[in-house]
Amino acid sequence: MDKLQRLKVLSLTARDAFNDNTIKVPFFSQDITNEDKKAVISALASPLLTDGPILRKFENDFRVFTGSKYTVGVSNATAALHLSLKALGIGKNDEVLIPDMTFVATASAVLLTGATPVLVDVNDDDLNISVKSIENSLTSKTKAVIPVHFAGRACNMKKIMEIARKNNLRVIEDCAHAIGAKYDGKHVGTFGDAGCFSFYPTKNITTIEGGMVITKSKTIADHIRTARNHGITKSLTQRYSHGRPWDYDVTEPGYNYRLDEIRAALGISQLKRINILNQMRSKACEYYNSKLKTVKGIKIPISDKADAYHLYVIRIKNEYGVKRDQLFEKLLKNGIRTSVHYKPLHEFTVFKKRAKIYDKLDNSKQAYKEIISLPLYTRISRDIQDKVIAAIAKQ
C-alpha cells in the first residue's frame, strides 16, 4: 500500500468514526452560526492572512473580556504554555509542579523547555490540583506551578498564590477548560504570571485550533509576541509598512506559533456569545444534576455559578454495581459517546521516564477508576439528555 492509499484509509477511518450511524448522541458538537461563517469568509478577503489587524482585534477583545492587561494570540494552548514557561525563564534543572489529572499537553510543554514536570495529586471533590500535595512536592529545584482549572472549575488560587509568594514560584494558569470561569469575582488566568487558553473544537468557544496568553507583564507579553514569530523583532505589518521587509533582527530562537487571521475572525465572532454559550452549558449541567443525583452509586460533580461548565464528569462508585468501563461500553451500545478526562499522566510511558513524583497520588489513581465524562455541548436537547440519563439509570 503506497502513501496515498494509506492516507485515504486513514481519512475514511476518521470519517467513519464521526459519522457512525450507530451513534445517536455525540460527545461534543461545535456551535457554529451563520455569523461565524460570514466572519471567516470576510477574513479571507484580508490582504494579510496572518499576523494582521483581525488578530489584533481578537487579542484586544479577549483582553477586555478577561480584564487582563496584555494578550497574545498563539497557535494553540500547548504553544501558550510553552511560550509562557520560556518567557519566565523556566528550563534545564528546574522542576514544575502540575496535576497528575490533566491532558498530556501540560506536561509536554514543561518537557519542551528542558525542565522536569513533577506530578501532583488532585482534590477528591473537584479534581483540581491539591494545595496539600503542592506543599508536599516542593524542593529546592521547584521554580513554577501550573494549576489546571479542571472541567471549568477554578482552582484555589488564593492558597496557590500564597504558596507561590512564600516559595518564590512562578504561576502559569492552564485555563484550557475555563474561559469565562471566575475565582473570587476575577477571571481565571489573571492571578498568576500568565494564563493560557485553548480554542480547540471541543472547547466552549473555538477557532478550530488556537490559543491565547494573558498576562499583567509587558515584558512577558513582548517576549511571547516575538517568540511566536520565529523570534523576529518586527511584526509582518511593521516589516511591510516601513520600506524594507527584510530589515529585522532575531535576538533569540523562536517558533512558528502564530494565530492566523481566519481563526482570529472566528474567535471574535464566537467570543461575542461566550456568556450565552456558558449559560447554555450551565443549564445542561443543572439538568443532569437534577436527574442523576438520585441514582444510587452515581456521584455528580460539585458546581458553582462561577464555573465555565466545560465538562460534566460523574463518578461511578461501588454502589452502582457496574464498573466505569462497563458503563462506557453500555452507553456506546446505546449509541451514546462518552469519554474519560483524563488518563493520569503517571500512566504514560514518557512521563514514567521523565517526570518526578514526590507525593502520593491516591486521589488521582482512585478517580481514574471512576470518572466518566457525559455528552455536553451548548445545544444539547433535553430529549438527548434524557436518553443519556435513562441509559445510566437503567440497571
BAVOMAR-772065 format. One line per field, with one value per residue (C-alpha): residue number from 1; x negated, y, z negated. Coordinates in nm, 2 decimals. Each point is the difference from the previous one (the first is absolute). Layout:
N
num: c(NUM|...) .
east: c(X|...) .
north: c(Y|...) .
up: c(Z|...) .
END
This chain:
395
num: c(1|2|3|4|5|6|7|8|9|10|11|12|13|14|15|16|17|18|19|20|21|22|23|24|25|26|27|28|29|30|31|32|33|34|35|36|37|38|39|40|41|42|43|44|45|46|47|48|49|50|51|52|53|54|55|56|57|58|59|60|61|62|63|64|65|66|67|68|69|70|71|72|73|74|75|76|77|78|79|80|81|82|83|84|85|86|87|88|89|90|91|92|93|94|95|96|97|98|99|100|101|102|103|104|105|106|107|108|109|110|111|112|113|114|115|116|117|118|119|120|121|122|123|124|125|126|127|128|129|130|131|132|133|134|135|136|137|138|139|140|141|142|143|144|145|146|147|148|149|150|151|152|153|154|155|156|157|158|159|160|161|162|163|164|165|166|167|168|169|170|171|172|173|174|175|176|177|178|179|180|181|182|183|184|185|186|187|188|189|190|191|192|193|194|195|196|197|198|199|200|201|202|203|204|205|206|207|208|209|210|211|212|213|214|215|216|217|218|219|220|221|222|223|224|225|226|227|228|229|230|231|232|233|234|235|236|237|238|239|240|241|242|243|244|245|246|247|248|249|250|251|252|253|254|255|256|257|258|259|260|261|262|263|264|265|266|267|268|269|270|271|272|273|274|275|276|277|278|279|280|281|282|283|284|285|286|287|288|289|290|291|292|293|294|295|296|297|298|299|300|301|302|303|304|305|306|307|308|309|310|311|312|313|314|315|316|317|318|319|320|321|322|323|324|325|326|327|328|329|330|331|332|333|334|335|336|337|338|339|340|341|342|343|344|345|346|347|348|349|350|351|352|353|354|355|356|357|358|359|360|361|362|363|364|365|366|367|368|369|370|371|372|373|374|375|376|377|378|379|380|381|382|383|384|385|386|387|388|389|390|391|392|393|394|395) .
east: c(0.00|-0.15|0.01|0.30|0.20|-0.09|0.12|0.33|0.05|-0.08|0.23|0.29|-0.07|0.02|0.31|0.18|-0.09|0.20|0.27|0.08|0.37|0.02|-0.09|0.31|-0.15|-0.34|-0.24|-0.05|0.13|-0.13|0.23|-0.06|0.25|0.05|-0.17|-0.31|0.00|0.03|-0.28|-0.23|0.09|-0.05|-0.35|-0.10|0.01|-0.26|-0.33|-0.17|0.11|-0.23|-0.14|0.24|0.27|0.26|-0.23|-0.07|0.38|0.05|-0.28|0.15|0.35|-0.14|-0.19|0.32|0.20|-0.25|-0.10|-0.36|-0.27|-0.17|0.11|-0.19|0.17|-0.18|0.05|0.13|0.00|-0.31|-0.19|0.15|-0.14|-0.34|-0.05|0.11|-0.24|-0.28|0.08|-0.03|-0.34|0.10|-0.25|-0.25|-0.04|0.33|0.31|0.35|0.30|0.30|0.31|-0.01|0.35|-0.03|-0.05|-0.35|-0.07|-0.05|-0.29|-0.13|-0.04|-0.22|-0.22|-0.03|-0.19|-0.24|0.16|0.14|0.38|0.08|0.33|0.22|0.32|0.34|0.29|0.25|0.31|-0.08|-0.32|-0.19|-0.36|-0.03|-0.15|-0.13|-0.17|-0.16|-0.15|-0.12|-0.17|-0.21|-0.38|-0.29|0.05|0.36|0.04|0.36|0.35|0.27|0.34|0.25|0.36|0.15|0.33|0.05|-0.01|-0.26|-0.28|-0.06|-0.21|-0.02|-0.19|-0.20|-0.12|-0.08|-0.23|-0.15|-0.08|-0.15|-0.22|-0.08|0.19|0.13|0.37|0.13|0.37|0.12|0.35|0.06|0.33|0.09|0.07|0.25|-0.06|-0.06|-0.16|0.08|0.17|-0.30|-0.06|-0.23|-0.33|-0.03|-0.15|-0.34|-0.28|0.19|0.32|0.03|0.32|0.11|0.24|-0.01|0.33|0.12|-0.05|0.27|-0.09|-0.21|-0.24|-0.05|-0.35|-0.13|-0.10|-0.05|-0.24|0.11|-0.24|-0.05|-0.36|-0.10|-0.34|0.16|0.25|-0.28|-0.21|0.29|0.10|-0.35|-0.06|0.32|-0.13|-0.35|-0.15|0.04|0.00|0.26|0.35|0.10|0.18|-0.30|-0.23|0.21|0.10|-0.35|-0.18|-0.23|0.18|-0.32|-0.14|0.07|-0.20|0.03|-0.14|0.07|0.15|0.38|0.29|0.27|0.28|0.21|0.38|0.12|0.27|0.26|0.00|-0.02|0.32|0.18|-0.12|0.13|0.34|0.01|-0.12|0.31|0.22|-0.22|0.22|0.31|-0.19|-0.12|0.35|0.13|-0.26|0.09|0.36|-0.08|-0.22|0.27|0.25|-0.25|-0.04|0.37|0.06|-0.32|-0.03|0.25|-0.17|-0.16|-0.38|-0.03|-0.19|0.08|-0.26|0.00|0.07|0.01|0.16|-0.35|-0.10|-0.04|0.17|-0.24|0.04|0.27|-0.19|0.18|-0.16|0.11|-0.01|0.02|0.37|0.08|-0.07|-0.18|-0.36|-0.08|-0.13|0.32|0.21|-0.20|0.07|0.36|0.05|-0.19|0.24|0.28|-0.15|-0.13|-0.36|-0.18|-0.36|-0.24|-0.19|-0.26|-0.23|-0.25|-0.34|-0.18|0.15|-0.18|-0.33|-0.17|0.09|-0.10|-0.34|-0.03|0.24|-0.06|0.24|-0.06|0.34|0.27|0.25|0.28|0.28|-0.11|-0.03|0.34|0.17|-0.13|0.18|0.33|0.03|0.19|0.09|0.35|0.11|0.00|0.04|0.19|0.30|0.04|0.37|0.19|0.11|-0.36|-0.09|0.30|-0.14|-0.34|0.16|0.24|-0.29|-0.20|0.30|0.10|-0.17) .
north: c(0.00|0.33|0.33|0.14|-0.32|0.00|0.36|-0.09|-0.29|0.23|0.26|-0.25|-0.14|0.35|0.09|-0.33|0.05|0.33|-0.10|-0.33|-0.06|-0.19|0.32|0.19|0.23|0.16|0.08|0.36|0.23|0.34|0.30|0.17|0.26|0.18|0.30|-0.21|-0.11|0.35|0.12|-0.27|0.07|0.37|-0.06|-0.19|0.34|0.15|0.10|-0.16|-0.36|-0.02|0.24|0.28|0.23|-0.27|-0.18|0.33|0.05|-0.35|0.05|0.33|-0.14|-0.28|0.24|0.20|-0.31|-0.15|0.34|-0.08|0.25|-0.17|-0.28|-0.20|-0.23|-0.33|-0.31|-0.22|-0.03|-0.22|0.28|0.24|-0.21|-0.06|0.37|0.11|-0.24|0.12|0.37|-0.07|-0.15|-0.36|-0.25|-0.27|-0.12|0.17|-0.18|0.10|-0.13|-0.11|-0.21|-0.37|0.03|0.21|-0.02|-0.10|0.34|0.16|-0.24|0.00|0.38|-0.03|-0.26|0.22|0.26|-0.26|0.01|-0.29|-0.04|-0.10|-0.18|0.12|-0.16|0.15|0.08|-0.28|0.23|0.21|-0.17|0.33|0.01|-0.07|0.28|-0.25|-0.21|0.32|0.06|-0.36|0.01|0.32|-0.04|0.24|-0.05|0.10|0.31|0.01|-0.15|-0.05|-0.02|-0.14|0.12|-0.34|-0.03|0.37|0.03|0.24|-0.13|0.14|0.29|0.18|-0.29|-0.07|0.37|0.00|-0.31|0.16|0.33|-0.19|-0.22|0.24|-0.20|0.10|-0.08|-0.09|-0.06|-0.27|0.14|-0.24|-0.11|0.33|0.29|0.22|-0.17|0.22|-0.03|0.26|0.21|0.01|-0.19|-0.30|0.07|0.34|-0.13|-0.15|0.13|-0.13|-0.17|-0.23|-0.07|-0.25|0.04|-0.36|-0.13|-0.16|0.32|0.25|0.22|-0.12|0.14|-0.36|0.01|0.29|0.14|0.32|0.12|0.26|0.18|0.31|0.02|0.20|-0.18|-0.34|0.11|0.15|-0.31|-0.23|0.23|-0.02|-0.37|-0.11|0.14|-0.16|0.26|0.27|0.34|0.16|-0.11|-0.07|0.33|0.19|-0.17|0.08|0.35|0.15|-0.06|-0.30|-0.32|-0.19|0.26|-0.16|-0.17|-0.34|0.02|-0.36|-0.31|0.00|-0.21|-0.01|0.04|0.27|0.02|0.09|0.26|-0.26|-0.17|0.34|0.11|-0.31|0.07|0.36|-0.13|-0.28|0.22|0.23|-0.30|-0.15|0.10|-0.14|-0.32|-0.05|0.05|-0.27|-0.24|0.09|-0.08|-0.33|-0.09|0.11|-0.23|-0.30|0.08|0.01|-0.35|-0.18|0.10|-0.27|-0.28|-0.23|-0.02|0.31|0.29|0.32|0.28|0.30|0.32|0.38|0.27|0.14|-0.32|-0.02|-0.35|-0.14|-0.36|-0.20|-0.27|-0.25|-0.27|-0.36|-0.13|-0.36|0.03|0.05|-0.37|0.05|0.12|0.31|-0.19|-0.21|0.31|0.15|-0.31|-0.01|0.36|-0.05|-0.29|0.24|0.24|0.24|0.12|0.08|0.04|0.01|0.32|-0.11|-0.30|0.12|0.12|-0.26|-0.27|0.12|-0.14|0.33|0.14|-0.32|0.07|0.37|0.13|-0.01|-0.08|0.10|-0.05|-0.27|0.02|-0.18|0.23|0.00|-0.37|-0.06|0.26|-0.16|-0.32|0.18|0.31|0.02|0.31|0.03|0.17|0.38|0.28|0.32|-0.13|-0.34|-0.06|-0.12|-0.30|-0.09|0.05|-0.22|-0.28|0.02|0.02|-0.29|-0.22|0.07|-0.04|-0.33|-0.29) .
up: c(0.00|0.11|-0.20|0.18|-0.06|-0.37|-0.03|0.16|-0.24|-0.30|0.13|0.04|-0.35|-0.15|0.19|-0.09|-0.37|0.00|0.25|-0.16|0.04|-0.32|-0.19|-0.09|-0.27|0.08|-0.28|0.12|0.27|0.12|-0.02|0.34|0.12|0.33|-0.16|-0.07|0.36|0.13|-0.22|0.14|0.36|-0.05|-0.15|0.31|0.19|-0.24|0.17|-0.30|-0.08|-0.31|-0.26|0.10|-0.13|-0.06|-0.24|-0.18|-0.04|-0.14|-0.24|-0.12|-0.03|-0.21|-0.21|-0.07|-0.07|-0.26|-0.15|0.07|0.09|0.29|0.24|0.27|0.24|0.09|0.20|-0.29|-0.38|0.00|0.17|-0.25|-0.29|0.17|0.08|-0.35|-0.17|0.23|-0.06|-0.38|0.05|-0.09|0.14|-0.07|-0.36|-0.10|-0.13|0.07|-0.20|0.20|-0.08|0.08|0.13|0.31|0.38|0.11|0.15|-0.34|-0.08|0.36|-0.01|-0.30|0.16|0.31|-0.21|-0.14|-0.34|-0.20|-0.07|-0.35|-0.03|-0.28|-0.14|0.05|-0.24|-0.04|0.04|0.31|0.15|-0.01|-0.11|-0.38|-0.20|-0.26|0.27|0.15|-0.35|-0.02|0.34|-0.05|0.04|0.05|0.37|0.01|0.21|0.11|-0.04|0.27|-0.15|0.25|-0.04|0.05|0.19|-0.03|-0.38|-0.15|-0.22|-0.34|0.13|-0.34|-0.16|0.32|0.02|-0.37|0.05|0.31|-0.18|-0.29|0.21|0.29|0.26|0.34|0.06|0.35|0.00|0.24|0.09|0.30|-0.15|-0.17|0.23|-0.19|-0.34|-0.29|-0.35|-0.26|0.26|0.24|0.32|-0.02|0.16|-0.16|-0.33|0.10|0.22|0.31|0.09|0.30|0.19|0.27|0.29|0.11|0.16|-0.32|-0.21|-0.10|0.30|0.29|0.26|0.13|-0.13|-0.21|-0.34|-0.19|-0.28|-0.24|-0.24|-0.21|0.11|0.31|0.00|0.01|0.27|0.22|-0.04|0.10|0.29|0.15|-0.08|0.17|0.33|0.03|-0.24|0.26|-0.16|0.24|0.09|0.35|0.02|-0.13|0.25|0.30|-0.11|-0.03|0.33|-0.05|-0.12|-0.04|-0.25|-0.33|-0.28|-0.18|-0.35|-0.10|0.16|0.04|0.12|0.26|-0.25|0.18|0.00|0.35|0.10|0.09|-0.34|-0.17|0.19|-0.12|-0.35|0.01|0.11|-0.26|-0.29|0.05|-0.11|-0.28|-0.29|0.18|0.10|-0.36|-0.13|0.23|-0.12|-0.36|0.05|0.16|-0.30|-0.24|0.18|-0.03|-0.37|-0.06|0.15|-0.09|-0.37|-0.10|0.20|-0.25|0.04|0.22|-0.14|0.18|0.03|-0.24|0.18|-0.05|0.20|0.08|0.18|0.38|0.03|0.25|-0.10|-0.19|-0.19|-0.22|-0.22|0.00|-0.36|-0.11|-0.09|0.36|0.06|0.33|0.06|0.20|0.31|0.00|-0.01|0.29|0.21|-0.10|0.11|0.32|0.09|-0.06|0.25|-0.26|0.02|-0.33|-0.09|-0.30|-0.11|-0.06|0.00|-0.27|0.12|-0.21|0.22|0.32|0.10|0.07|-0.35|-0.17|0.14|-0.02|-0.27|-0.38|-0.28|-0.36|-0.15|0.00|0.29|-0.18|0.11|0.36|0.01|-0.16|0.22|0.32|-0.09|-0.04|0.23|0.32|0.20|0.13|0.33|-0.05|0.25|0.03|0.21|-0.16|-0.03|-0.31|0.21|0.07|-0.37|-0.10|0.22|-0.18|-0.34|0.07|0.12|-0.31|-0.24|0.16|-0.18) .
END
